[in-house]
């Protein structure tokens, strides 16, 4: 695809906020890591463990949401608005139920991490 292609230009403009968001998030993580590293190695280690714990739970939950998008798009392309509403509603319910299960993991995260030997 040529860079002068009008579709490329439109896609780039559409992706620009996403690019900015990712760069901002990455920059924030770098600054957080640098600040924690200057504070103490224990603080940095605990942030890494906590972040890994959160990320592993978050990424599983995100999978439910990511699966909904192509289904809704496919049904919307077919003008099947009943299926669009049904899939969106079921995706919302799955996310709500998942959040109730993961809420317990977050509430007891200190106990869980101490049980696996993380001080």
N, C-alpha and C positions, 0 to 999 in steps of 0.2 A: 504494500500500500504506500503510495506516495504521500509525502508530508503536505503537499499542496492540495490533496484531495479534500473536498468540503466535508465529507463524512468524518475524516480524521479530525478536522478542526472542531466539529460538533462534539465528537466523542471526547476530545481533549478538554473542551470547556465543561462537559458533563463530569469528567473525572477530576477536574481541578480541585473541587472541594474535598474529595476523598484523599487526594494526594496531600493537600494541606493538612488535613486531619491526621493522617498517618505520620507526617513529618513532625507535627506538633506533639503527638503522643510519644514518638520516639525520642524527641528532644526532652520531654518531661521525664521520661524514664532515665535518660542519661544524667540529667541534673540530680534526680533523686538518688541514683546510684553513687554519684560523686559525693553528694552531701553525706550520705550514710557511710561511705567509705572513709571520709574524713572524721566522722564522729567516732565510730569504733567498728572493729571487724565483727563483733557480736551483733551489732545493729544491722550491718549489711547481710550477715548470714541469716538472721531472723526474717529480714525482708524478702530474701530469696526463697526461703522455705514457705513463708506465708503467701508470697506471690505464686509459687508453683502449686500450692494447695488450692488457691482460688482459681488459677488458670485451668487446672485439670477439671474442676467442677464446672467452670464457666463454658469451656469448649464443648463439653457434652451437651449442655443446655442449649448452646448456640446451634448445634446440629439440628435440633428440632425446628428452630426458626429458619435455618437455611434450607431445610427440606420443603418448607411451606411455599417459599417464593416461586420456584418453577411450577409447582402444582397450580397455584393461583394464576400465574401467567398463562399456563396452558388452557385452563378452563375459561379465563377471560378472553383468550384468542378465539375460543369456540363460542363465545357469547353465552356461556352456561353460567349464569349468575347464581343459580341455586347451588351449584357445586363450589363456586368461588366462596360463597358465604359459609357453606358447610366445612370446607377445608380450612378456611381462616378461623372459624369457631373452634374446630377440633384442635388446630395448632395452638390457639389461645388456651384451651383447657389443658392440653399436654404441658404447656409452659407453666401454667399455674400449679398443676399437680407436682411437676418437677421442682418448682420453687419451694413448695412445702416440705418436700423431702430434703432438699439441700439446705433449707433453713436450719434444720437440726444439725447438719454437719458444720455449719458456720457457728452456731451457738455453742457447740461442744468442740470446736476446733482446738482449743488449748488442751483439753483432755485427750483428744485423739493424737495430737502431735507429741504430747508427753508420753502417751502409751507406746508410741513407736520409737521412743528414745531421743526425741528432739528436745533439748533443754532450751 
